[in-house]
Amino acid sequence: MRSCATPTGWPALSLLNSALAACVFATLVHHVHNAQFLDEYPNMPAWLSPGFVYLAWAAATAVGIAGSLLLRRGFRLPGAALLLGYAGYSVDGLLHYTRAPLGAHTAGMNATIFLEAATGTALLIAILWTVFSSPSAR
């Protein structure tokens, strides 16, 4: 069941699309860096492999894209829920710092972690803006 009219023309939708694209890019950069330098990231679990890192990126990104498609088709609640999950996944890259402090990571590690978290936060804001700026949210 659709929860609102199709959001075509929402000004916030282009903001959402831009934030999602930036987040997909940033998560890809972080996951590629993580996979390529997995042995150098401090205190990573021994079972974690580069293949699993890439699989995690693909699965998480599929959730985000599915959420975007649902939202654009007017399924506000499920679309927003999936997008919020994806944004949360992007921000949780900060969990690297529960394994080791900032200083134990290289500049490249810190840069990709912060880029991913920043774009995840921007996506979260864009999701909320989009959902609450729709005509039926008023």
N, C-alpha and C positions, 0 to 999 in steps of 0.2 A: 504494500500500500504506500502510495506517495504521501509524503508529509508536507509538501509545499509545491507550488508551481515551479516549473523549470526555471532556474535562475538566470536564463539568458539575459545578458545586458546588465547584470549587476556590476557596478563599478568595482566593487571589491573582488570580483571574480578574477580580474586580470592581476590584481595584487596577489591573490592566492596562487594563481598559476606561476607567477614569477617566483614567489617564495618556495613553492614546491620544486620548481626547476633548480633553484639555488641549493635547496636541501638535498635533492637527489645527487647533484654534482658534488657537494661537500661530503656527503656520506660515501660516495664512490672514492673520492680522493683519500679519505681517512681509511676506508677498508682496504684499498690497494696498498697504501703505505703500511697498514697493519699487517697485511698478508706478506708483503715483501720483506719486512723487517721484524717478523713475529718473534724471532729468537732474541732480538734486542729490546723488545718491550719488557719492562721489568715485571716480574712475578706473574707472567701469564700462565694459565693452566697448561700442563704438559700435554693434555689430550687435544688442545686446540691446534688445528692445522690451517694452512693457507686456504685449502679448499673449503673448509667450514666457514672461514671468514667471508669468502666470496658468496657462498650459499646464503649466509645470514644477510648480506647486503641485498641479494636478489629477492629473497623472501620479504624482507622489510620494505623494499622499494615497491614490490608488487602490491603490498597492503596499502601503501600511500597512493599509488596510482589508482587502485580500485576505489579507494575512498573519494578521490577527486572525480572519477567518472560517476560514481553514485550521486555525489553532491550536484554535479552538473545536470544530472538527469532528474533532479528534484527530490531525491531521497536524502533529505537533510540529516536526520538522526544517524542512520547507518554510515553515510558518507563522512559526516563530521567525526563520528567515533573512530573510524578507520584512520582518518587523517590525524586525529589527535594521538592515536597509538603510534603512528609513524613519527610524528613530531617528538613524542616522548622517547622513542627509540633513538632518535638523533641526539637528543639532549643527554641521554644516559651514557654517551661516550665519556662524560665526565667521571664515570665510575672507574676509569683507569686510575684516578687519583686515590681510590680506596685501596688499590694494590701497591701503589708507590707514590711518594710525593712528587710534586711538580718538578723539583730539581733532579729527580732520578730519571726523568724523560728528556730526550733530546729536543732541540728547538723544533725540528721537523715533526716530532711526535706531538709536542704541545700545540704547534700551529694547526695540525690537522684535527686534533681533538677540539680545540677552541672554535675552529671554523665550522665543524659539524654541529657543535652545541649552539653556536650563534645562529646558524641558519635554521636549526630546529626551533629555537626560540622565536625567530622571525616567522616561521611557518605557523607556530601556535597562535601568535598574534593575528596573522592573516586569516586563519581558520575562524577565530572568534569574530573578527571584523566581518568576514563574509557571511557567516551564519546570522549574526545579529543585525546586519544592515539590509537583509532581504525584506521585501515588502511585507511578507507574512510574519516577520519577527516583531513588527511594530504593534 
